Amino acid sequence: MANLNPEQRAAVREVSTPLLVLAGAGSGKTRVITEKIAYLIGQCALPAKHILAVTFTNKAAREMRERVGKLLSDEVGRGLQVSTFHTLGMRMLRREAPGLGYKSNFSIFDAHDSLHLIDELLRKGAGAFTADALRNRISEWKNELVLPAQALQQADSEFDTAAALLYEQYQRHLKAYNALDFDDLILQPVLALQNDAQVREHWRNRVRHLLVDEYQDTNTAQYRLVQLLVGQTTPFTAVGDDDQSIYAWRGANPENLQRLQADFPRLQVIKLEQNYRSAGCILKCANHLIANNPHLFEKRLWSALGYGSPLKIIACRDGEHEAERVVSEILHHQFTHNSRHGDYAILYRGNHQSRPFEKVLREHSIAYHLSGGTSFFEYTEVKDLLAYLRLLVNEDDDRAFLRVVNTPRRELGAATLEKLGAYAAAHELSLLAACFESGLEAVLNRRATSRLREFAEWVVALADGARRGAAMPVIRQLIEDIDYADWLRDNAKEPAEAERRQRNVDDLLDWLERLAEPGDESRDLAAIVSRIALLDRLDRDDEGNAECVRLMTFHAAKGLEFPHAFMVGMEENLLPHRSSIEADDMSEERRLAYVGITRAQKSLTLTYASRRRRAGEWESCEPSRFLAELPQEDVEWERPGAVINPEKRKARAQAHLAQLKGLLS
């Protein structure tokens, strides 16, 4: 508490009323949340088990838990809940699922599973619209707390009518599979709290103080969940910044900050405006830019770190020249400041912009880390084994059954599985349950029936073992039973591929072993499978490496900071994006640029190209309007054809020479 500024201290000590903390970029909001948790436990004698902190990514939740752990002993902090919204919803549903018509061992469908189910449903009927578009519409409805019947009633277009009819089928099939999708993990707890006074009373008794991070990113369903958990009496702390709301495309609603004032008349508002991250010039430019947006709350960031240096804006001929200039700037800056690769980040609007930078960085043998690549959990071998685990936990999970029944091959052809599916549907059974039916012999030959039953009996036996004891012996038995290592070798194009895939399997087992350690809440198989399913889509490997230049989108960079940042592709149709220009709404794009600027600690360089190649054709580019919105006395423009200062040219040449000598040595 001693090192907190007056506003931070006030936010920590306000514990009796609803509180909104408007926390500007780099203003120490995570510190305020963690100090407040310690204050509630240590000074207010509130047991840790009655405190709930919620954020949006597993990474943020993990960091919060670690920070709280440094302030409290294990004994005092036991029972504290710090989680994502989706993990909170999953925990609530483990208790409330039966009242909603689900069994408590439900599966969680990821985006791929949901899309596959929608594809299956579309194949059974006429579909004029894409599965992706329909899935997104269903997701929007769930985030807005609109149920299938309401969606159909409100439909005012051919597309919405088709989506609403599909929505009803989709939910019916999910329930038949005893499965929920990610959106259900918020929607279903809201329905449970809304419709059952006893459920409301139970959870309100559990939660005596609620803290919510990144409140500007909440959607309608998440806002309603918070509202139902706290009621009119439970104090809570909402921390957010409307200037950093950049997720409208997935339902985030920054107006939720304003709704708090209407829904909670006793709401107190505290602003955190001192920035501990960036130099004064960077903050001045950020403030100047974001002032062009309409504001729910007025605030102005300031810093005690000194002015720093002006922002640099570099005009480039094209995308390739832009990459060369940025890497040249990095080399020059490293040579003159003796800094590390990890001090630099290259930020862009879309992942496709990374390619020329990767090429030039490779040419200069500069290590880089590309955020947003393939997730470990997207590898085929990892998805195979996790599908097996899903089936052991939930025997109604037909999606998992179909993935593993022939992996490795069990000589069960498509025709056999199609007949099994038809039989299961006609008798309202899961595929696994249908394997045990005596009537199956009427539609399948004896050999196919025998193979299906053999597989089903093996699954049930393993599932029984998992329910009775620890998870890891069952998982290792499963991998041994299916000879998965031999299957990988037999199906690899070359030995190196088999070795890579086996390493992924070994890494998965090591990770599961850590999850299943004695005393961990996730030691049983059902909890492990749920925890894996909830690995947030935002939680890509964004830690990178201290010796790597970081490449990432502005969205991925939110919450991070870098000594020296490059914002590239600062052009009309990129930032701001073409769709925002067509909609004549720059607010979110301007917030995205603001987030990019406030990632930089010491220096910031912005670049744009005069032309870019798109679909094989050259297109002229215009500098982003946001460049003109910066305070021009605080930026230095290097325009096309500008003569570089001879001293700078010499220093840059020395930097390249030093790097070449380093490579040769």
N, C-alpha and C positions, 0 to 999 in steps of 0.2 A: 504493500500500500504506500510505503514511503516514497517510492519512485514514480508514482502516478501523478499526472498533472491534475489541476482542480476539477476539470470536467470529467476525466476518467474516474477520479475518486468519488464524485457525486453519483456517477452511473453505478458504481459498485455498491454504494451505501443505500441507494433507493430500493428498498425491498418490500414495501407495503402496498404499492400501487402498480398498475400497469405502466410500463416504461418503454418508450421508443428511444433508442440510441442511434442518432444519425451519425454514422461513422464514415468519414471521408477516407479515400484511399491512403493507406500507410499510416493511419491514425492510431493503430494499436488496438483494434477491436477484439482480436482473439485474446489479448492480454486482459482486457476488461472482463470478458466472459469468464476466463479461468480464475481471475482474482475474485470475481463475484461468487463463483461456486465455493471457493475457499472461505469467503466471508460469510456466506449463508450457513456453512457447516460450522466454522470456528467461532464466529461472533454471534450468530443468530440461533445456534443450537438446533438447526434443522437437519434431521438425519439424512445422510447422503442418498438413501434409497428413495427419498421423496423428491429428489431433484432430477429433472430431465433436461438435457441439453440436446438440441437437434440442429443439424446442418445438412448440407446437400451432397457431400462426397465422403467416401470412406477415409480418404486421405485427410480431409479437414477434421473429421471426427477423431481419427487416430492422433493427430497433432494435438488436439484439444485434451484428449485423455492423458497424453504424455506430459503436457504442461501442468495439468491439475495434479498428476502424480508427483511432481516435484514440489508442490505446495502442501500436500497432505500425506500422511502416513497411509499405508495400505489398510490398516484397521479402520481409520477414520473415514476413508473414502470408499469403503466397501459398500456395494449396492448402487453407487452412482451410475446413472444411465447416460451415456453420450453416444449418439447414433445418428444415422441419416434418417430422413423421413421414411424411406422405404423399409429400413430395418425396424423402425418403430412400428410401422404398419404390420410387418410380418410378425413381430412379437405379439401384438394385440390380437392378430388373427389366429395364432396358435391356441389362444384361449376362446376366442369368439366365433371361430369358423362354424361349429355345429349349429349355432343360432342363425347362421346365414345360409345353411344348407350344404356346407362343405364338411369334409372330414379334416381333422387337424393335421393329417400327414399330406396336405396338398402339395402339388408341384408348382413351381414358379416358371412360367413360360418366358423366355427371353424374346427379343424382337424377331429373331430368326424363326423360333417356334411359332410365334403368333402369325407371322407372314405365311408360313407353311400351312397352317390351319386355314387361313383365309383363302389361300390358293386352292386347297382341297374343296372348300365350300363353293368357290366360284366354278370349279370344274363340274360340280353337280347341277349348276344352273347357268342361265345365260348371263354373261358378264360383259358389259360395255365399258367398264372402268377398271383401272389397274388395281391390283391388290395393295400396292403401296399407298395409293391415294385413299383407298377405302379404309385401310388400317389407320392412317393418320387422322381421318375424320372420326373414326371410333375413339381414338385416343383423345382427340379434342373434346368430344362429348363427355368422356369419363372425367377429364380434368375439370370440366364445367359442371360436374355432378348431374349430367343428363342421362337418364336411363333409357333403354330401348323404346319403350312405349312413348315416352316423352319425345324422343328423337323423331319417331314416325309422325307423331301429332304435329310437330313443329316443321317438318320437312316442307320446303317450298321450292324444290327443284328436283329434276330427275335424279341427279347425283345423290342428293340428301335422302331421297326416298329409297334408292338402292342401298345406300350405306346403312340406313336405319333398319331395313329388313335383314341385311347381313349381320348387323350388330346383334339382333335378337338371336339369330342362328349361332353366331360366334359365342355368345355368352352361354347358350344352352350346351354347346359342345364342350366348352371349358369346364362347365359344371360336371358333365358326364365323365370328363377325364380327371375330375377332382383337381383342377388346375386354376391358377390365377395368373394374369399377366401383370406387368409392372404397374400399370395404372390402377389395377384392382387393389394393389397394396395400400393405396390411399383411399380410393372410393369405398371399398367394403368396410374398413374401420369407421368411416364417416357414417355409413348406413347403420352400422351396429350402434354407434353412439346416439345417432339421431332417433332411432326407432325403439330403443330400449332404455328405460329410466334406470334399471338396475345396472346395466353395462356402464352407463354414464357415471353413476355413483361410484362404482368400483374404480374406474380409472381416475376420477377426480380425487378420490381418496389416496390413490397411489402418487399423484403428481401435486405437490404443494408449491413448487416453483418451477416454471417452464422458461427456458432460455432458447431463443431461436436465432440462429445466425443467418446472414444473407437474406433477410426478410423480403427484400425487393424481388427475389427470385421465386417467391411462392406463387402457385396458381390458385384458382378458386377452391379446389378440393383441399389443398394443403392449408389454406387460410381457414376453411371451415373446420378442419381437423383441430387446429389450434384453438379456435373459438369454442368448440365442444369440450375440449379437454380442460380449459380454464374456467368456463362458465363466467359468472359475474363476480366471483369472489376470489379466485386463485390469482395471486400476483404473477406477472410474467415480465420478461425482458426480451424485446424484439430489437435486433441489431441489423441495420441495413443502410443502404446508400442508393437513393433513386438514380443518381448519376452513373451508377455501375450496373444498371439493369440492362442486360444484353441477351436475354433468353426469351424474348417474346415469341419466337418461332417454336418454342416448346411449351407455351402456355403461361410463362411468367408474367405477372401483372404488377408493375411498380406502384399502381394506384392502391394496392393493398396496404401500403404505408399510410395513405390518407384515410382509408376505410377504418383504420384503428381509432382515429379520432372520433368518428361517428359512432362506432360500436362500443367504445370504452370511454365514456365522458370524463373519467378521472385520469386519463392518460397524461403522463408527464413526458416531456420531450427534452433530451439533452443532446447537444451537438459536439462531436469530436472533430475539430478543424485543424489541430496541429499535426502536421505530417512529419514523420520521423524517417522517411525514406529518401525523398528527392530534394535536389538543389532548388533554390528559389526560382530560378529562371524556368525550370521545367514546370513547376507548380503554377507560375504566372501564366504560362502558355496554356496549361490545362484549364485553369479557371476562365481564361479569356474565351477559349473554344466552347466550353460547356455553358457559358452564359447565354449562348444563342438558343438554348433549349428552354421551353417552358418548364417551370419548377414547382414541385409540390412544396418544397422547403428550401429556403435560401441558406447557403453556407459557402464559405470561402476558405480553401486550404491555405495554410501558411507554414513556413519552415524556418527553423533557427540554424539551418546548415549552411547559410551563405548563398550568394547569388549563383555561383557556378559559372558555366560557360553558355553562350547562346546556342540555340538549336541550329543544326546545319541542315539545309535542304539542297539535295543534289539532283540535278536534271540529267537523265541518261538517254542515250540514243534508242535503246531497245532493252528487252528483258535480259539478253545475254550481257550487254554492256553494264546493266544495273548490277548483275551478280559479280562481275569483275570489279566494279567500283567498290562495292560493299566489302568484298574480301580484301581488296587493296587497302581500304580504310582500316580494316581490322589489323592487317599486318603492320601498317604504319603506326597505328596506335599502340600495338603491343611492343613494337621496337622502342618507341619513345617513352612508354610508361611501364615497361617491364611487367605486363599483366599476363594473366592466364587465358587460355581459350575459353574456360568456363565463365569468364567475366562478360562474355558477349552473347547477345540474343538477336536473332533475326525473326521479326514478327510480320505476319502477312494475313490477308483476309481469308484465303482459301488454300487448302493443302496442295492443290495443283501448282501453286507458285513456288514450291520448294525446289523443283527439279533443277533449274539452272544454278541455284546456289549450291546444291549438293555436288553438281558436276565441277564447279570451280573449286570448292573446298577440297574435293578429292584430288584434283589436279595439283593443288598446293600441299597435299598430304596433311591437311588440317583435320583433326578429329572433330566430328560433329554428332549431335544426338537429335534425331528426328522424332518429335512427339506425335502421337496419334497414329502410329503404325499398327501392324497387326497385333491384337491382344493375344497374350499367351492362351487364353481360354477359347480362342477361335481356331486353334490348330486342330486338325481332324482327329488325331490320336487322343488329344485331351477331351474333345467333345464326345468321342466314343466312350471313354471310360466314365465320364460324368453322366452320360445317358444310362449306363449300367447302374450307377449309384442312384440315380433318380428312380429307376424302375424298382430297385430294392426297397426304397422308401415308400413309393406310391405305385402299387400294382395296377392302378387304373390309368397310368400315364401311357396312353397308346403311342404318343409321339416317340417316347423313349424306347418302347417295345420295338417299333418298326426300325429304329436306327440300329439296334443291337442284335436283333434276331438273326441277322445274317453277317454279323461282324464278330469274329471270323465266320466264314461261310459254313452254313449247316445244311446245304443242299435244299433250301426252301425257296422255290422260285416265286416269281411275281404272281403267277396264276394261283398258287397255293395261298399266298398271303391275301390276295384279292377275295378268294372264297372264304377265308377265315374272317376277313373284315365284314363281308356281307352277312355271315352267320352271326357275328357278334352284334352287328347293328340290328338285325332282325329280332334278336333275343335280348337287346338292351344290356349287353355285357361288355366288359373291357376285353381287349384282345387276349390278355393273359388268362383271364377267367374262362374265356371261350375255349381255350386249349384243353380244359379239363372236362368239357361237356361230352356226354356219350353220343349225343345227336350229331356231333361233328363228323363221325364216321360215315354219315349218309351223304356228305358233300365232298369228303376228301378220301383219297386212298389210304390204305393201312400204313404205308411207309411214311407218308407226309404227316399223318395223325400221330404216329409214334414219335417222329422227330420233334414235333411241336410239344408233345407232352413231356418228352425228356427235357427239353429246354425249360418249359414252365416249371417242372418239378425242381429243377436245379435252382432257378431263380427264387422260388418260394423257400427252399431250404436255406439258401444264403440269407434271404430277408429275415427268416426266423432267427438265424444266428446273430444277425446285426441287432435285432430287437433285444436279444437276451444278454449281449455282452458288448465289449469294446469294438469300435469300428474298424481299426486298422487290420487286425487279423483277418477279418472278413474280406476287406479290400484286397489284401495280398493273396488270399485264397482264390478270389475271383480272377485276378490276373494270371495266376498259375493255371487255373482250370481251363482258361480259354487259350493258353499258349500264345499270349499276345505278342511276345518278343519274336516268336517264329513267324507269326502272321505279318509283322512289320517287315521282317527280312524277306519273306516270300513275295511281298507286294511292292517292294521298293525297286525303283529303276536302277539304282546303284547302291553299293554298300554305304557310301557317305550319307545318303538320304535315310537309310535304315538307322544309322547311328544317331543322326540328328533327331529323328522321331523318338528313338529310345531314350535319348537324353531328356526330351520333353516329358516322357512318362516318368522317368526317375525324378525329375524336378517336381512333378505333380505329387508323387508319393512322398517326397521330402516335405512338401508344403502341407499335405494332408496330415502327415505325422505330427507336425508342429501344432496344427489345429486340434488334434485329438489328444494332446498331452493331458495327463491326469490333472483334474482340478479345473480345466478349461470348461467354460459353459458349453462349448461346441463339441464335446468329446463324442456324443452319440451321432450316428450317421445322419439322422433327419436334420439335426442342427447344422452339421457340416454342409450338407447339400443345400440347405437354405442360405447359408452364409456365402457359398460360392455363387449361387444365383443372384445374390444381391450385390456382387462386386459391381460398383457403379460404372455405368458407361462413361462417366466423366473421369473415372480413375485410371486413366492410361498411365503408362510409366513416364511421369513427368519430372522425375527426380534428376534424370540425366546423369552427368558426370562432371566433376569439377574441371576436368581436362578437355571438355568438349564444348564447342560452340553450339548453342541451342537454336533449333529451328522449330517454330510452332505458330499456330494461328493466334489471333488476338483472343479468341474465346478460350483457348487452352492456357493462355498466359495469365488469365485473371487469377489474382491471389498470389502471383509470383512477383519477384523483383530481380533486376539485373543491374550491375554497375553501368554497363554500356549497352544501349538498345538501338536497333535499326528497324524503323517502320518502313517497309518496302511496298511498292505498288500503290503509292498514294495518288490514285487517279480516279476520275469519274468512271463509273460502272464497276470499279473494284471496291473503293471505299470513298464515297458511298457506293453501295451495290446497285446494280442496274434496277433490281426489283423495287428498291426504296425510291429511286428517282422516278420510276413509272408511277408509284403510289403517291408521289409528292409528299413523303414523310421522311425527314432526315433524322428524327430524334434518336432512334436506336443506333443508327450508323454513327452519329456524332458521339453517342455514349461509348461506342466501340472504339472510336479514335481516342477518346478521353482515357479509357482503360489502357490502351496502348501507351499513351504518353506517360501515364503515372506508373508504368512498370519500371521506368528508367530512374536510376539513382544519381549518376554523375553526368552522363552525357547522352544525348539523343540525336540521331541522324534520321532524316526522312528522305526517301527517294521516290522518283517517278520516272516513267519512260515516255518518250515521244511517240513510240509506236510499239505494238506487240503483234506477234503472229497468233492468229486464232483460226483453227480449222484450215491451216495451210495458207491463209491469206494474211497480208499485213493490214493492220488497222491503226489509224491515228489515235492517239490518246490525249486527253486533256488533264492537266493537273487537278487534283482533288480540290473542291471548293473549300475543304477544311484547312488547306494550307493558307488560303487568303484570310481565314478567320483567326489565325494566330497573330499575336501582337508583333508587327513587322520590325519594331525596334529590338526585338529579342530573338530574331532569326537571321541567319546568314545564308543567302541564296548563292548557289554555284550553278549558274545557268549554262545552257548549251554553248559551247565554243569559248567558255571563260578560260582565261589564261591562269594557270596555276602558279602561285608564288614560287619563284626559283628555289627558295629554301625548303618549301614543302615538297617540291619535286625531288630535290636531292635527298631529303629525309626518307621519302617513299622508296626511292631507288635503293638506299642503304638498307631499308627494312627487307626488301625483296632479296637483296644480296645476302643479308644475314640469315634469312630463312633457307636460301639455297645452300649456304655453307653448312648449316645445321643438318640438312638432309644428307649432304655428302659425307659428313663426319659420322 
